[in-house]
Amino acid sequence: MDCLDLNEFQKKLSTHFRPWQRSIQFWLRATDIYTGYKVFQLRVSFEKDVRKQEAMWERQHEFAADKLFHMCSDLGGFFLKVAQVIGKPDLAPAAWVRRLVTLCDQAPATPLDVIQAVLENELGQCVDELFERFDADPIGSASIAQVHRARLKGDKTDVVVKIGFEFDFKREADAMERIKRFMLENNKKAPVMVPRVMRDMVTRRVLVMEYIDGIPILKLGDEIDKRGINPRGMIATAAKQNILKSLTLAYGQMILKSGFFHADPHPGNILICKGSEVALLDYGQVKDLPDNLRLGYANLVLAIADNDSLRVSKSYRELGIDTLSKCDDEQKEMLKLAQTMFDTKLPPGVTMLQPFSDESSIKKFSVPVFPEELFSILRTVHILRGLSVGLGINYSCAEQWRPIAEEALYLAGRLKGEDLKTKRRRRGLFRRVFGRVVAL
């Protein structure tokens, strides 16, 4: 076998075994993190001072977060998405959240000369002819794209230039325009800002869009401190409530009224702008729900909002979710399972879910069948819950989405006008007689 054949053979062998190598690496490193926690549990049990215990736990979480960060960063791809999902305030320690959120846009940067060559090839002009200014350092870099801030020739406002390596930006531009149009048509003022696309500067590998000035949502606390605002005062609380209300309304309308929604709402894609306005970025992942799932989910939202365990069971069947019960009071536990999976509200006094504790409803059911399209909704709800915990606001997205779900079912002919009036009249009477704690 000559040198060329040998090199080719080694490449093919490496490609063939790479997935196995990543899997082995993952399990070795995950086991190391797990074992570290088990050893630490024994060590901390000898410390009787509660404050010292808390300080020790914080250091352990920081140590584990650093290992987890490097594992996900080194393995890349799927593991970066896993880090985004688990790095949420309702599931993970604060040290994990702080460390893992930085994985959103910290992949190794592609050299500038490569970026410029792609731009010139795709847009048919030199970079100097197209842009007044093109920042060499990227705003963000990921495995499938890199983002730079720039200014077009003869313009006074900045743009964002996104260069793709594994993605068709024409689809992303179409998704952005569709969602932006939907938001404007369904609201006097859109609940979230969607960047405007420069349509004549969109190709398969390049996307130029409006630059929106704002701070990442997870840096909101730092910004509040910097401005000398009391983080628990009225001003900060009102701003947090407005932010969460805007996001919840936007996602409720997208999922329940349109069925076409932004499916990647991790904190790195959410900016907070002047006046606590919210901008939603990165439309590379969108989902288009078929009407039967969209309306089935609307039914489930109403069941959760009304604490109706019988309707929850029916909604699960309508959605094609199969469950096998391991408990006696099946309907009651089914409602708790739906609340855990598809609502943002945490039980009183709970700040972090323990999904695999003995009391968790998840352990009392097995779910052999779960429609793939619903995973994006599940992820969206869980990220909203994580954001609400991080902002210190406990609320039910199902309650907030109830009127949107009712409207969706009414427009589809699955809820009669009289039934809708009766439902809303009863809720109005309940509020007048008993009052209502408003979370948002």
ZAPA-31722 format. One record per residue (C-alpha): residue number from 0; residue in three letters; chain; x, y, z. Coordinates in nm, 3 decimals. Layout:
{NUM "ALA" "A" {X Y Z}} ...
***
This chain:
{0 "MET" "A" {0.000 0.000 0.000}} {1 "ASP" "A" {0.161 0.331 -0.104}} {2 "CYS" "A" {0.168 0.648 0.112}} {3 "LEU" "A" {-0.136 0.804 -0.058}} {4 "ASP" "A" {-0.345 0.491 -0.008}} {5 "LEU" "A" {-0.229 0.464 0.353}} {6 "ASN" "A" {-0.327 0.824 0.427}} {7 "GLU" "A" {-0.667 0.772 0.268}} {8 "PHE" "A" {-0.716 0.451 0.469}} {9 "GLN" "A" {-0.622 0.631 0.793}} {10 "LYS" "A" {-0.869 0.911 0.715}} {11 "LYS" "A" {-1.151 0.664 0.652}} {12 "LEU" "A" {-1.062 0.470 0.967}} {13 "SER" "A" {-1.059 0.791 1.172}} {14 "THR" "A" {-1.396 0.899 1.029}} {15 "HIS" "A" {-1.545 0.555 1.100}} {16 "PHE" "A" {-1.432 0.547 1.464}} {17 "ARG" "A" {-1.484 0.916 1.551}} {18 "PRO" "A" {-1.841 0.871 1.682}} {19 "TRP" "A" {-1.722 0.585 1.906}} {20 "GLN" "A" {-1.429 0.794 2.028}} {21 "ARG" "A" {-1.665 1.080 2.120}} {22 "SER" "A" {-1.899 0.841 2.297}} {23 "ILE" "A" {-1.616 0.687 2.501}} {24 "GLN" "A" {-1.482 1.033 2.584}} {25 "PHE" "A" {-1.827 1.145 2.698}} {26 "TRP" "A" {-1.884 0.849 2.930}} {27 "LEU" "A" {-1.535 0.867 3.080}} {28 "ARG" "A" {-1.564 1.238 3.151}} {29 "ALA" "A" {-1.928 1.223 3.268}} {30 "THR" "A" {-1.837 0.939 3.505}} {31 "ASP" "A" {-1.550 1.150 3.640}} {32 "ILE" "A" {-1.791 1.439 3.713}} {33 "TYR" "A" {-2.046 1.204 3.875}} {34 "THR" "A" {-1.781 1.029 4.088}} {35 "GLY" "A" {-1.647 1.366 4.197}} {36 "TYR" "A" {-1.990 1.461 4.332}} {37 "LYS" "A" {-2.031 1.127 4.516}} {38 "VAL" "A" {-1.690 1.163 4.685}} {39 "PHE" "A" {-1.769 1.526 4.769}} {40 "GLN" "A" {-2.103 1.428 4.929}} {41 "LEU" "A" {-1.916 1.208 5.173}} {42 "ARG" "A" {-1.659 1.477 5.247}} {43 "VAL" "A" {-1.912 1.756 5.304}} {44 "SER" "A" {-2.113 1.538 5.543}} {45 "PHE" "A" {-1.834 1.578 5.802}} {46 "GLU" "A" {-1.878 1.959 5.802}} {47 "LYS" "A" {-2.148 2.065 6.051}} {48 "ASP" "A" {-2.148 2.441 5.982}} {49 "VAL" "A" {-2.427 2.513 5.730}} {50 "ARG" "A" {-2.259 2.823 5.583}} {51 "LYS" "A" {-1.934 2.636 5.530}} {52 "GLN" "A" {-2.131 2.353 5.366}} {53 "GLU" "A" {-2.291 2.601 5.124}} {54 "ALA" "A" {-1.952 2.752 5.038}} {55 "MET" "A" {-1.809 2.403 4.980}} {56 "TRP" "A" {-2.102 2.312 4.753}} {57 "GLU" "A" {-2.054 2.631 4.551}} {58 "ARG" "A" {-1.685 2.548 4.495}} {59 "GLN" "A" {-1.776 2.191 4.395}} {60 "HIS" "A" {-2.038 2.317 4.148}} {61 "GLU" "A" {-1.783 2.558 3.997}} {62 "PHE" "A" {-1.526 2.277 3.969}} {63 "ALA" "A" {-1.779 2.043 3.802}} {64 "ALA" "A" {-1.908 2.323 3.576}} {65 "ASP" "A" {-1.556 2.379 3.446}} {66 "LYS" "A" {-1.519 2.008 3.364}} {67 "LEU" "A" {-1.862 2.001 3.199}} {68 "PHE" "A" {-1.780 2.313 2.996}} {69 "HIS" "A" {-1.459 2.163 2.859}} {70 "MET" "A" {-1.626 1.829 2.786}} {71 "CYS" "A" {-1.908 1.989 2.584}} {72 "SER" "A" {-1.671 2.236 2.416}} {73 "ASP" "A" {-1.427 1.961 2.312}} {74 "LEU" "A" {-1.696 1.721 2.190}} {75 "GLY" "A" {-1.896 1.997 2.016}} {76 "GLY" "A" {-2.208 1.954 1.799}} {77 "PHE" "A" {-2.484 1.768 1.983}} {78 "PHE" "A" {-2.309 1.818 2.318}} {79 "LEU" "A" {-2.321 2.197 2.281}} {80 "LYS" "A" {-2.702 2.170 2.248}} {81 "VAL" "A" {-2.714 1.942 2.553}} {82 "ALA" "A" {-2.522 2.207 2.750}} {83 "GLN" "A" {-2.776 2.472 2.648}} {84 "VAL" "A" {-3.066 2.254 2.764}} {85 "ILE" "A" {-2.925 2.150 3.104}} {86 "GLY" "A" {-2.771 2.490 3.180}} {87 "LYS" "A" {-3.099 2.638 3.305}} {88 "PRO" "A" {-3.164 2.788 3.651}} {89 "ASP" "A" {-3.451 2.550 3.732}} {90 "LEU" "A" {-3.245 2.237 3.655}} {91 "ALA" "A" {-2.883 2.324 3.726}} {92 "PRO" "A" {-2.679 2.498 3.998}} {93 "ALA" "A" {-2.606 2.866 3.937}} {94 "ALA" "A" {-2.236 2.792 3.876}} {95 "TRP" "A" {-2.331 2.557 3.589}} {96 "VAL" "A" {-2.563 2.816 3.435}} {97 "ARG" "A" {-2.297 3.090 3.445}} {98 "ARG" "A" {-2.038 2.863 3.285}} {99 "LEU" "A" {-2.246 2.676 3.028}} {100 "VAL" "A" {-2.427 2.977 2.882}} {101 "THR" "A" {-2.096 3.096 2.737}} {102 "LEU" "A" {-2.093 2.792 2.508}} {103 "CYS" "A" {-2.367 2.954 2.298}} {104 "ASP" "A" {-2.126 3.158 2.088}} {105 "GLN" "A" {-1.769 3.061 2.176}} {106 "ALA" "A" {-1.672 2.807 1.914}} {107 "PRO" "A" {-1.324 2.868 1.761}} {108 "ALA" "A" {-1.342 3.157 1.514}} {109 "THR" "A" {-1.291 3.102 1.141}} {110 "PRO" "A" {-1.000 3.315 1.009}} {111 "LEU" "A" {-1.097 3.652 0.862}} {112 "ASP" "A" {-0.947 3.579 0.518}} {113 "VAL" "A" {-1.175 3.274 0.487}} {114 "ILE" "A" {-1.475 3.482 0.588}} {115 "GLN" "A" {-1.390 3.754 0.336}} {116 "ALA" "A" {-1.345 3.497 0.056}} {117 "VAL" "A" {-1.691 3.351 0.127}} {118 "LEU" "A" {-1.849 3.699 0.130}} {119 "GLU" "A" {-1.690 3.803 -0.197}} {120 "ASN" "A" {-1.776 3.476 -0.367}} {121 "GLU" "A" {-2.140 3.485 -0.249}} {122 "LEU" "A" {-2.213 3.858 -0.296}} {123 "GLY" "A" {-2.000 3.917 -0.605}} {124 "GLN" "A" {-1.816 4.226 -0.474}} {125 "CYS" "A" {-1.509 4.303 -0.266}} {126 "VAL" "A" {-1.564 4.348 0.107}} {127 "ASP" "A" {-1.428 4.704 0.085}} {128 "GLU" "A" {-1.684 4.787 -0.185}} {129 "LEU" "A" {-1.976 4.650 0.019}} {130 "PHE" "A" {-1.893 4.772 0.370}} {131 "GLU" "A" {-1.787 5.102 0.524}} {132 "ARG" "A" {-1.661 4.899 0.819}} {133 "PHE" "A" {-1.633 4.525 0.884}} {134 "ASP" "A" {-1.528 4.422 1.236}} {135 "ALA" "A" {-1.256 4.158 1.229}} {136 "ASP" "A" {-1.352 4.005 1.563}} {137 "PRO" "A" {-1.680 3.810 1.546}} {138 "ILE" "A" {-1.975 3.889 1.774}} {139 "GLY" "A" {-2.033 3.515 1.799}} {140 "SER" "A" {-1.898 3.195 1.654}} {141 "ALA" "A" {-2.059 2.852 1.640}} {142 "SER" "A" {-2.001 2.529 1.453}} {143 "ILE" "A" {-2.238 2.619 1.167}} {144 "ALA" "A" {-2.199 2.998 1.139}} {145 "GLN" "A" {-2.002 3.304 1.239}} {146 "VAL" "A" {-2.142 3.651 1.303}} {147 "HIS" "A" {-1.973 3.990 1.244}} {148 "ARG" "A" {-2.086 4.346 1.300}} {149 "ALA" "A" {-2.045 4.580 1.004}} {150 "ARG" "A" {-2.174 4.896 0.835}} {151 "LEU" "A" {-2.286 4.909 0.472}} {152 "LYS" "A" {-2.146 5.171 0.235}} {153 "GLY" "A" {-2.344 5.496 0.250}} {154 "ASP" "A" {-2.547 5.388 0.556}} {155 "LYS" "A" {-2.555 5.526 0.910}} {156 "THR" "A" {-2.674 5.216 1.094}} {157 "ASP" "A" {-2.496 4.889 1.161}} {158 "VAL" "A" {-2.580 4.547 1.029}} {159 "VAL" "A" {-2.504 4.190 1.130}} {160 "VAL" "A" {-2.333 3.967 0.875}} {161 "LYS" "A" {-2.383 3.595 0.926}} {162 "ILE" "A" {-2.162 3.356 0.728}} {163 "GLY" "A" {-2.284 2.991 0.711}} {164 "PHE" "A" {-2.079 2.675 0.671}} {165 "GLU" "A" {-2.345 2.405 0.711}} {166 "PHE" "A" {-2.675 2.587 0.660}} {167 "ASP" "A" {-2.898 2.748 0.396}} {168 "PHE" "A" {-2.958 3.108 0.505}} {169 "LYS" "A" {-3.232 3.159 0.247}} {170 "ARG" "A" {-3.453 2.939 0.464}} {171 "GLU" "A" {-3.359 3.133 0.777}} {172 "ALA" "A" {-3.436 3.467 0.607}} {173 "ASP" "A" {-3.777 3.335 0.498}} {174 "ALA" "A" {-3.849 3.220 0.854}} {175 "MET" "A" {-3.751 3.558 1.001}} {176 "GLU" "A" {-3.974 3.749 0.759}} {177 "ARG" "A" {-4.266 3.512 0.814}} {178 "ILE" "A" {-4.249 3.541 1.195}} {179 "LYS" "A" {-4.191 3.918 1.185}} {180 "ARG" "A" {-4.496 3.962 0.959}} {181 "PHE" "A" {-4.708 3.736 1.183}} {182 "MET" "A" {-4.613 3.936 1.495}} {183 "LEU" "A" {-4.700 4.268 1.332}} {184 "GLU" "A" {-5.032 4.140 1.195}} {185 "ASN" "A" {-5.147 3.999 1.531}} {186 "ASN" "A" {-5.046 4.282 1.764}} {187 "LYS" "A" {-5.065 4.660 1.779}} {188 "LYS" "A" {-4.702 4.636 1.886}} {189 "ALA" "A" {-4.500 4.320 1.833}} {190 "PRO" "A" {-4.413 4.157 2.170}} {191 "VAL" "A" {-4.060 4.078 2.048}} {192 "MET" "A" {-3.835 4.241 1.792}} {193 "VAL" "A" {-3.724 4.036 1.493}} {194 "PRO" "A" {-3.426 4.170 1.293}} {195 "ARG" "A" {-3.506 4.310 0.948}} {196 "VAL" "A" {-3.347 4.114 0.663}} {197 "MET" "A" {-3.148 4.291 0.390}} {198 "ARG" "A" {-3.316 4.081 0.119}} {199 "ASP" "A" {-3.071 4.171 -0.161}} {200 "MET" "A" {-2.782 4.045 0.057}} {201 "VAL" "A" {-2.907 3.694 0.131}} {202 "THR" "A" {-2.753 3.385 -0.027}} {203 "ARG" "A" {-2.723 3.024 0.081}} {204 "ARG" "A" {-2.409 3.102 0.285}} {205 "VAL" "A" {-2.451 3.472 0.374}} {206 "LEU" "A" {-2.725 3.656 0.563}} {207 "VAL" "A" {-2.714 4.032 0.627}} {208 "MET" "A" {-2.967 4.174 0.871}} {209 "GLU" "A" {-3.041 4.469 1.095}} {210 "TYR" "A" {-2.816 4.506 1.403}} {211 "ILE" "A" {-3.020 4.526 1.725}} {212 "ASP" "A" {-2.845 4.684 2.022}} {213 "GLY" "A" {-2.908 4.505 2.350}} {214 "ILE" "A" {-2.762 4.294 2.628}} {215 "PRO" "A" {-2.794 3.913 2.662}} {216 "ILE" "A" {-3.072 3.825 2.903}} {217 "LEU" "A" {-2.838 3.647 3.145}} {218 "LYS" "A" {-2.639 3.970 3.187}} {219 "LEU" "A" {-2.951 4.161 3.294}} {220 "GLY" "A" {-2.863 4.129 3.663}} {221 "ASP" "A" {-2.517 4.279 3.603}} {222 "GLU" "A" {-2.674 4.568 3.408}} {223 "ILE" "A" {-2.922 4.637 3.690}} {224 "ASP" "A" {-2.637 4.641 3.945}} {225 "LYS" "A" {-2.427 4.869 3.721}} {226 "ARG" "A" {-2.709 5.122 3.707}} {227 "GLY" "A" {-2.750 5.118 4.087}} {228 "ILE" "A" {-3.106 4.985 4.070}} {229 "ASN" "A" {-3.236 4.771 4.357}} {230 "PRO" "A" {-3.269 4.421 4.199}} {231 "ARG" "A" {-3.572 4.350 4.421}} {232 "GLY" "A" {-3.726 4.695 4.388}} {233 "MET" "A" {-4.030 4.799 4.187}} {234 "ILE" "A" {-3.837 4.920 3.880}} {235 "ALA" "A" {-3.635 4.598 3.839}} {236 "THR" "A" {-3.937 4.377 3.913}} {237 "ALA" "A" {-4.153 4.561 3.656}} {238 "ALA" "A" {-3.879 4.528 3.393}} {239 "LYS" "A" {-3.842 4.153 3.457}} {240 "GLN" "A" {-4.218 4.105 3.441}} {241 "ASN" "A" {-4.238 4.291 3.108}} {242 "ILE" "A" {-3.954 4.082 2.963}} {243 "LEU" "A" {-4.115 3.753 3.063}} {244 "LYS" "A" {-4.460 3.870 2.953}} {245 "SER" "A" {-4.325 3.965 2.607}} {246 "LEU" "A" {-4.151 3.631 2.556}} {247 "THR" "A" {-4.448 3.431 2.681}} {248 "LEU" "A" {-4.695 3.618 2.461}} {249 "ALA" "A" {-4.473 3.581 2.153}} {250 "TYR" "A" {-4.429 3.208 2.199}} {251 "GLY" "A" {-4.795 3.153 2.287}} {252 "GLN" "A" {-4.904 3.324 1.966}} {253 "MET" "A" {-4.643 3.149 1.750}} {254 "ILE" "A" {-4.715 2.799 1.882}} {255 "LEU" "A" {-5.093 2.814 1.931}} {256 "LYS" "A" {-5.213 3.056 1.660}} {257 "SER" "A" {-4.959 3.003 1.383}} {258 "GLY" "A" {-4.793 2.671 1.458}} {259 "PHE" "A" {-4.477 2.814 1.300}} {260 "PHE" "A" {-4.235 2.913 1.573}} {261 "HIS" "A" {-3.878 2.995 1.668}} {262 "ALA" "A" {-3.750 2.669 1.817}} {263 "ASP" "A" {-3.419 2.775 1.973}} {264 "PRO" "A" {-3.499 3.015 2.259}} {265 "HIS" "A" {-3.183 2.958 2.463}} {266 "PRO" "A" {-3.057 3.264 2.657}} {267 "GLY" "A" {-2.789 3.345 2.398}} {268 "ASN" "A" {-3.064 3.425 2.147}} {269 "ILE" "A" {-3.255 3.668 2.371}} {270 "LEU" "A" {-3.149 4.034 2.392}} {271 "ILE" "A" {-3.288 4.296 2.629}} {272 "CYS" "A" {-3.307 4.638 2.467}} {273 "LYS" "A" {-3.391 4.990 2.582}} {274 "GLY" "A" {-3.719 5.011 2.773}} {275 "SER" "A" {-3.705 4.637 2.861}} {276 "GLU" "A" {-3.800 4.546 2.504}} {277 "VAL" "A" {-3.705 4.196 2.394}} {278 "ALA" "A" {-3.533 4.091 2.072}} {279 "LEU" "A" {-3.535 3.730 1.956}} {280 "LEU" "A" {-3.239 3.629 1.741}} {281 "ASP" "A" {-3.126 3.328 1.533}} {282 "TYR" "A" {-3.402 3.165 1.327}} {283 "GLY" "A" {-3.195 2.873 1.207}} {284 "GLN" "A" {-3.420 2.635 1.398}} {285 "VAL" "A" {-3.793 2.676 1.339}} {286 "LYS" "A" {-4.080 2.428 1.362}} {287 "ASP" "A" {-4.407 2.412 1.170}} {288 "LEU" "A" {-4.667 2.219 1.369}} {289 "PRO" "A" {-4.946 2.041 1.180}} {290 "ASP" "A" {-5.291 2.168 1.283}} {291 "ASN" "A" {-5.386 1.850 1.469}} {292 "LEU" "A" {-5.087 1.890 1.704}} {293 "ARG" "A" {-5.131 2.267 1.735}} {294 "LEU" "A" {-5.497 2.231 1.837}} {295 "GLY" "A" {-5.426 1.925 2.050}} {296 "TYR" "A" {-5.168 2.129 2.238}} {297 "ALA" "A" {-5.421 2.413 2.277}} {298 "ASN" "A" {-5.652 2.160 2.446}} {299 "LEU" "A" {-5.370 2.053 2.677}} {300 "VAL" "A" {-5.297 2.417 2.769}} {301 "LEU" "A" {-5.661 2.466 2.873}} {302 "ALA" "A" {-5.656 2.141 3.071}} {303 "ILE" "A" {-5.345 2.248 3.264}} {304 "ALA" "A" {-5.477 2.602 3.322}} {305 "ASP" "A" {-5.808 2.461 3.453}} {306 "ASN" "A" {-5.643 2.181 3.658}} {307 "ASP" "A" {-5.864 1.938 3.465}} {308 "SER" "A" {-5.702 1.594 3.501}} {309 "LEU" "A" {-5.961 1.417 3.283}} {310 "ARG" "A" {-5.903 1.664 2.997}} {311 "VAL" "A" {-5.526 1.622 3.038}} {312 "SER" "A" {-5.561 1.248 2.978}} {313 "LYS" "A" {-5.775 1.308 2.670}} {314 "SER" "A" {-5.531 1.571 2.540}} {315 "TYR" "A" {-5.236 1.335 2.579}} {316 "ARG" "A" {-5.418 1.073 2.374}} {317 "GLU" "A" {-5.513 1.336 2.112}} {318 "LEU" "A" {-5.148 1.441 2.085}} {319 "GLY" "A" {-5.036 1.080 2.044}} {320 "ILE" "A" {-4.848 1.072 2.376}} {321 "ASP" "A" {-4.863 0.720 2.518}} {322 "THR" "A" {-4.812 0.675 2.892}} {323 "LEU" "A" {-4.785 0.366 3.107}} {324 "SER" "A" {-4.879 0.428 3.470}} {325 "LYS" "A" {-4.688 0.298 3.769}} {326 "CYS" "A" {-4.917 0.457 4.030}} {327 "ASP" "A" {-5.263 0.421 4.187}} {328 "ASP" "A" {-5.410 0.770 4.141}} {329 "GLU" "A" {-5.339 0.783 3.768}} {330 "GLN" "A" {-5.545 1.091 3.672}} {331 "LYS" "A" {-5.405 1.308 3.951}} {332 "GLU" "A" {-5.049 1.207 3.865}} {333 "MET" "A" {-5.120 1.261 3.494}} {334 "LEU" "A" {-5.208 1.625 3.570}} {335 "LYS" "A" {-4.885 1.664 3.770}} {336 "LEU" "A" {-4.691 1.508 3.482}} {337 "ALA" "A" {-4.845 1.755 3.235}} {338 "GLN" "A" {-4.764 2.047 3.468}} {339 "THR" "A" {-4.403 1.928 3.503}} {340 "MET" "A" {-4.358 1.879 3.130}} {341 "PHE" "A" {-4.563 2.161 2.977}} {342 "ASP" "A" {-4.602 2.440 3.232}} {343 "THR" "A" {-4.354 2.686 3.380}} {344 "LYS" "A" {-4.501 2.713 3.731}} {345 "LEU" "A" {-4.303 2.557 4.015}} {346 "PRO" "A" {-4.470 2.426 4.333}} {347 "PRO" "A" {-4.459 2.664 4.636}} {348 "GLY" "A" {-4.113 2.683 4.790}} {349 "VAL" "A" {-3.946 2.492 4.503}} {350 "THR" "A" {-3.671 2.673 4.310}} {351 "MET" "A" {-3.521 2.377 4.125}} {352 "LEU" "A" {-3.702 2.077 3.980}} {353 "GLN" "A" {-3.593 1.731 4.090}} {354 "PRO" "A" {-3.734 1.534 3.793}} {355 "PHE" "A" {-3.595 1.200 3.909}} {356 "SER" "A" {-3.677 1.218 4.280}} {357 "ASP" "A" {-3.901 0.944 4.424}} {358 "GLU" "A" {-4.195 1.188 4.441}} {359 "SER" "A" {-4.162 1.310 4.084}} {360 "SER" "A" {-4.452 1.227 3.851}} {361 "ILE" "A" {-4.196 1.150 3.578}} {362 "LYS" "A" {-4.086 0.843 3.776}} {363 "LYS" "A" {-4.447 0.726 3.809}} {364 "PHE" "A" {-4.502 0.702 3.432}} {365 "SER" "A" {-4.316 0.567 3.136}} {366 "VAL" "A" {-4.370 0.744 2.802}} {367 "PRO" "A" {-4.304 0.493 2.523}} {368 "VAL" "A" {-4.443 0.719 2.247}} {369 "PHE" "A" {-4.385 1.096 2.223}} {370 "PRO" "A" {-4.430 1.285 1.890}} {371 "GLU" "A" {-4.102 1.434 1.772}} {372 "GLU" "A" {-4.264 1.771 1.690}} {373 "LEU" "A" {-4.357 1.820 2.056}} {374 "PHE" "A" {-3.997 1.811 2.175}} {375 "SER" "A" {-3.949 2.169 2.052}} {376 "ILE" "A" {-4.252 2.285 2.253}} {377 "LEU" "A" {-4.123 2.094 2.555}} {378 "ARG" "A" {-3.782 2.259 2.523}} {379 "THR" "A" {-3.939 2.604 2.479}} {380 "VAL" "A" {-4.151 2.566 2.794}} {381 "HIS" "A" {-3.855 2.445 2.996}} {382 "ILE" "A" {-3.636 2.733 2.883}} {383 "LEU" "A" {-3.913 2.981 2.971}} {384 "ARG" "A" {-3.929 2.817 3.314}} {385 "GLY" "A" {-3.554 2.846 3.353}} {386 "LEU" "A" {-3.567 3.215 3.260}} {387 "SER" "A" {-3.852 3.275 3.506}} {388 "VAL" "A" {-3.650 3.114 3.786}} {389 "GLY" "A" {-3.348 3.321 3.689}} {390 "LEU" "A" {-3.558 3.640 3.694}} {391 "GLY" "A" {-3.718 3.543 4.026}} {392 "ILE" "A" {-4.076 3.525 3.891}} {393 "ASN" "A" {-4.285 3.209 3.933}} {394 "TYR" "A" {-4.579 3.199 3.690}} {395 "SER" "A" {-4.783 2.962 3.477}} {396 "CYS" "A" {-4.739 2.991 3.100}} {397 "ALA" "A" {-5.052 2.774 3.063}} {398 "GLU" "A" {-5.259 3.039 3.244}} {399 "GLN" "A" {-5.107 3.313 3.031}} {400 "TRP" "A" {-5.170 3.115 2.712}} {401 "ARG" "A" {-5.528 3.023 2.801}} {402 "PRO" "A" {-5.697 3.305 2.600}} {403 "ILE" "A" {-5.472 3.231 2.300}} {404 "ALA" "A" {-5.557 2.860 2.318}} {405 "GLU" "A" {-5.930 2.942 2.344}} {406 "GLU" "A" {-5.909 3.170 2.039}} {407 "ALA" "A" {-5.722 2.903 1.840}} {408 "LEU" "A" {-5.986 2.639 1.921}} {409 "TYR" "A" {-6.271 2.883 1.850}} {410 "LEU" "A" {-6.129 2.980 1.509}} {411 "ALA" "A" {-6.093 2.610 1.424}} {412 "GLY" "A" {-6.458 2.549 1.514}} {413 "ARG" "A" {-6.367 2.332 1.812}} {414 "LEU" "A" {-6.499 2.574 2.073}} {415 "LYS" "A" {-6.840 2.739 2.040}} {416 "GLY" "A" {-6.887 3.111 2.091}} {417 "GLU" "A" {-7.128 3.055 2.380}} {418 "ASP" "A" {-6.884 2.820 2.552}} {419 "LEU" "A" {-6.609 3.078 2.514}} {420 "LYS" "A" {-6.826 3.356 2.661}} {421 "THR" "A" {-6.931 3.134 2.951}} {422 "LYS" "A" {-6.570 3.041 3.031}} {423 "ARG" "A" {-6.455 3.403 3.029}} {424 "ARG" "A" {-6.759 3.523 3.226}} {425 "ARG" "A" {-6.689 3.264 3.497}} {426 "ARG" "A" {-6.324 3.368 3.518}} {427 "GLY" "A" {-6.428 3.734 3.543}} {428 "LEU" "A" {-6.673 3.651 3.825}} {429 "PHE" "A" {-6.407 3.450 4.008}} {430 "ARG" "A" {-6.164 3.743 3.990}} {431 "ARG" "A" {-6.423 3.992 4.120}} {432 "VAL" "A" {-6.533 3.774 4.410}} {433 "PHE" "A" {-6.206 3.614 4.517}} {434 "GLY" "A" {-5.941 3.839 4.360}} {435 "ARG" "A" {-5.644 3.714 4.165}} {436 "VAL" "A" {-5.271 3.703 4.218}} {437 "VAL" "A" {-5.123 3.829 3.894}} {438 "ALA" "A" {-4.777 3.691 3.827}} {439 "LEU" "A" {-4.710 3.907 3.522}} 
***
